[in-house]
């Protein structure tokens, strides 16, 4: 198997340096070899800065230079911008006249990859929480399954995060009641619990 090479270019502040060191460690752990010369990298990653004006301009120029390496048909196959540089190519923004534009199908595929990764991480996080004691606000009751539903207490009613399904063991609970439960299982991102004794 051929070596996977990546060049990591850091823009801006000392915080970005720390972030780049962490990112470099993760890349190496996944089998990537870090190279200092972008011309020798299959992937060029630019850790951008969007707070300091000069670093923002440098981030744009560095991304453009890296994209040129890709277009030269060299070893570089991908350019990835990470960090805090805000990009929008709407009329009137700095990026509006930048070329080349990313094809919408590529953007859609990348957004879907991010959504899939978020879903995967949320499922993993739900599984890691099994065994925890949490407070839940009773939001609804389903008579057919004899189950109560609600978000964790810190989310409040109509919380948008993980829903917790509770088996009450025959105990009647009231909508709006705050109860302590033990997480015993998960179903996707939802957690299954029982009343704590």
C-alpha positions, 0 to 999 in steps of 0.5 A, spaced: 500 500 500 502 506 498 504 512 503 498 517 504 502 524 505 499 530 507 501 537 508 498 541 514 499 549 513 497 553 519 495 560 519 494 565 524 494 565 532 498 560 537 491 557 538 491 554 531 498 552 532 495 547 538 489 545 533 494 543 528 498 539 533 492 535 535 490 534 528 497 532 526 497 527 531 490 524 529 492 524 522 498 520 523 494 515 528 490 514 522 496 512 517 498 519 514 505 521 513 506 529 515 510 532 510 513 540 510 513 541 503 505 542 500 508 540 493 510 533 496 503 532 499 497 528 496 493 532 501 494 539 503 490 542 509 490 549 511 488 551 518 485 557 517 484 564 521 478 568 520 479 573 526 486 577 524 485 581 517 492 579 515 491 572 517 484 571 513 487 574 507 493 569 508 488 564 509 485 565 502 492 566 498 494 559 501 488 556 499 488 559 492 496 556 492 494 549 494 489 549 489 494 551 484 498 545 486 492 540 485 491 543 478 498 542 476 497 535 475 502 534 480 501 529 486 496 533 490 489 530 489 485 534 494 485 541 498 482 541 505 480 548 509 479 547 516 479 552 522 475 558 523 475 562 516 468 563 514 467 562 507 461 564 503 461 565 495 454 570 495 455 576 491 458 582 495 463 577 499 470 576 499 470 569 496 465 571 490 470 572 485 475 566 487 475 561 482 475 555 481 468 554 485 466 547 488 461 543 484 454 543 488 454 535 487 461 535 491 458 540 496 452 536 497 456 530 498 461 533 503 455 536 507 452 528 507 458 526 510 458 531 515 451 529 517 453 521 517 459 523 521 455 527 526 449 521 526 455 516 528 458 520 533 451 521 537 450 514 536 456 512 539 455 517 545 449 514 546 452 508 547 457 510 552 452 513 556 449 507 558 449 506 566 449 513 567 444 516 572 440 523 569 434 527 570 429 527 565 423 531 564 416 527 562 414 530 556 409 525 553 406 518 554 405 512 549 399 508 552 400 502 547 408 501 549 406 504 556 412 508 555 414 515 557 418 520 553 422 526 555 429 530 554 434 530 559 432 535 565 438 540 562 435 540 555 428 543 558 421 541 555 421 540 547 429 539 547 432 538 541 437 533 543 437 526 545 430 523 547 430 518 553 424 513 553 422 510 560 419 504 562 416 506 569 415 499 572 407 501 573 408 507 576 404 513 574 408 519 572 405 526 570 407 531 564 412 536 566 415 532 572 422 531 573 425 524 575 431 521 575 432 515 571 438 510 569 440 509 562 440 502 560 440 501 553 440 505 546 436 505 540 440 510 535 441 516 538 435 515 543 436 513 550 432 507 554 432 508 561 428 505 567 426 509 573 432 509 578 430 506 585 
